[in-house]
Amino acid sequence: MDYNLKLDEAIGHLHEEGRYRTFIEIERHKGHFPHATWKKPDGSEQPVTVWCGNDYLGMGQHASVLGAMHEAIDATGAGSGGTRNISGTTVYHKRLEAELADLHQKEDALVFTSAYIANDASLSTLPKLFPGLIIYSDALNHASMIEGVRRNGGNKRIFRHNDVAHLRELLEADDSDAPKLIAFESIYSMDGDIGPIEAICDLADEFGALTYIDEVHAVGMYGPRGAGIAEREGLMDRLDIINGTLAKAFGVMGGYIAASAKMCDAIRSYAPGFIFSTSIPPAVAAAGAASVAHLKADHDLREQHQMQARILKTRLKGLGLPIIDHGTHIVPVIVGNPVHTKKLSDMLLDQFGIYVQPINFPTVPRGTERLRFTPSPVHGPEEMDALVEAMDALWSHCELNRAELSA
């Protein structure tokens, strides 16, 4: 076996399809985000504006978050010292979990190294806790949910995206006495559409199923205290397990679940992804707790964020660009070709100092390749004008379709 040849073939295949990704070296500057510096491969530097970050509210730059991180690192040092079971549980981890449990109005919360791990570890562990469990998973669930469901050794059913009627058909076809769980998302990050939470909860009640919702792209940004879409719609109490992240609107890193004390205890005790992972550093936990606490009360920041998204979508629609608008903060502009999408991304960076990564297959279906913009409260009028003017110029230069897509 020529292993190097196989590696060349695998990488070459991505190049041929226009899906090969290049890491762009970006240096963020404290207090100046979304402005950053692009470190070019030739060693030169160019100022850029970041339009594809998941730090949706700029909390990674917030004084309260940075202050909490500095205080914790000065008090404890850099690392946590081990897994949560051995030496990696600190007062900062417990404080963070208490903030998260309060945020979602649950008895407890459990912090993982990432939301990906939280989904994967939790969903793959649940069949151990409920033998014979059938998991009903939305077809467009995140890769972390798919992986957790796929390797759990239990039964799974995939229902068409947001199709409650299809979900009902699947539930009706299975043994009424079998334990069941419905796994879905609140906001699907590629199109920005929202899951039918109440209808799914109604089905869960009818068929005796548990509910598991991923609120990763909603926590911090929706609801009176930033607990997500379920809070906004008054449905948190009907959800058994809520998954969220600290790495997006909260501006730090890590993931979590919020649930009953018994559920968190059982997953903590049985999930290898939790048991064998070193915990997040105390300074990160402290920063996360500070960010969660701050956003529980900062309604203005959430409104500014939504306003920026509305403005950008309105202006791009005015140019006739094919965007998808489901009323959330996600702003996808459909290009429909991986090579063209990458070229647009490169031209925005090289010619206009605008950094946005192309989104290609397998993240989205072939033929729906896109640029996905994430406006934030720290993107001002000048940054908005520069982006809209650049997109208008490049769309004309590349002779791309300006027919608007329906939501």
BELSULNOR-V388380 format. One record per pair of residues at least 12 apart in sequence whose ideal C-beta (glycine too) atoms are under 6 Angstrom apart, sorted by the first residue. I is the first residue (numbers start at 1). J is the second residue. D is the distance in whole Angstrom. If there is no record, write none. Layout:
i;j;d
I;J;D
I;J;D
//
This chain:
i;j;d
17;338;6
18;338;4
18;339;4
18;342;5
19;338;5
19;360;5
25;39;4
33;58;6
33;61;5
33;378;6
34;49;5
34;50;4
34;378;6
34;379;6
35;49;6
36;48;6
36;50;5
47;353;6
48;353;5
48;355;5
49;354;6
49;383;5
50;355;5
51;354;6
51;356;5
51;373;5
52;356;4
52;357;5
52;374;6
54;248;4
55;251;5
56;248;6
56;249;5
56;376;6
57;249;5
57;301;6
57;305;6
58;376;6
58;378;4
59;250;6
59;251;3
59;291;5
60;251;3
64;290;5
64;294;5
65;287;5
65;290;5
65;291;5
68;286;4
68;287;5
68;290;4
69;283;5
69;287;4
72;92;6
72;282;5
72;283;4
72;286;4
73;283;4
76;282;5
79;281;6
80;279;4
80;281;5
80;282;6
83;278;6
84;279;5
88;278;6
88;279;4
90;282;5
92;282;4
92;285;4
92;286;5
93;285;5
95;289;5
96;111;6
96;285;5
96;288;5
96;289;4
97;109;4
97;111;6
99;289;5
99;292;4
99;293;6
100;256;5
100;258;6
101;258;6
103;227;5
103;292;6
104;227;5
104;236;6
104;242;5
104;258;4
105;236;5
106;258;4
106;259;6
107;260;5
107;261;4
108;261;4
108;264;4
109;256;5
109;258;4
110;257;5
110;264;5
110;268;6
111;254;6
111;256;5
112;255;5
113;277;5
113;280;6
114;255;5
115;216;5
115;245;4
115;255;3
116;144;4
117;273;5
118;243;6
118;255;4
118;256;6
118;257;5
119;144;4
119;145;5
119;148;5
119;243;6
120;144;5
120;147;5
120;148;4
120;273;6
121;271;4
121;273;3
121;274;5
122;257;6
122;267;5
123;148;3
123;149;5
124;148;4
124;151;6
124;152;4
125;267;6
125;270;5
125;271;4
127;152;5
127;153;6
127;154;3
128;270;5
129;266;5
130;179;4
132;178;5
132;179;6
133;154;5
133;179;5
134;155;4
134;174;6
134;178;5
134;180;5
135;149;5
135;156;5
135;181;5
135;183;6
136;157;5
136;159;6
136;170;6
136;182;5
137;149;5
137;158;6
137;183;5
138;161;6
138;184;4
139;158;5
139;160;6
139;161;5
140;161;4
140;188;5
145;183;6
157;170;5
162;195;6
162;196;6
164;196;6
164;199;5
171;207;5
180;209;4
181;209;6
181;210;4
181;212;6
182;200;6
182;204;6
182;209;5
182;211;5
183;212;4
185;214;4
186;213;6
186;215;5
186;218;5
186;228;6
186;229;4
187;217;4
187;218;5
187;328;5
189;217;5
190;364;5
191;324;5
192;326;5
192;328;4
192;330;3
193;326;4
197;230;6
197;235;5
198;235;6
201;238;4
210;240;5
211;239;5
211;240;5
212;241;5
213;239;5
213;242;6
214;243;5
215;228;4
215;242;6
215;244;5
216;245;5
219;244;4
220;249;3
220;250;5
220;295;5
221;249;5
221;302;6
225;296;4
226;295;4
241;257;5
241;259;5
242;258;5
243;257;5
244;256;6
246;288;4
250;288;6
250;291;4
251;291;6
252;284;6
252;287;5
252;288;5
253;284;6
254;280;5
254;288;6
301;377;6
304;377;4
305;377;5
308;375;4
308;379;6
309;329;4
309;375;5
312;331;6
312;375;5
313;325;5
313;331;6
315;388;5
319;392;5
320;402;3
321;333;6
322;334;5
322;404;6
322;405;5
324;405;6
325;407;5
326;407;5
331;373;4
332;370;5
332;372;5
333;370;6
333;371;5
334;370;5
334;405;6
335;369;5
335;370;6
336;367;6
336;369;6
338;360;5
338;369;5
341;358;4
341;369;4
342;358;5
344;394;6
345;358;5
347;394;6
348;390;6
352;390;4
354;387;6
354;390;6
356;371;5
359;372;5
//
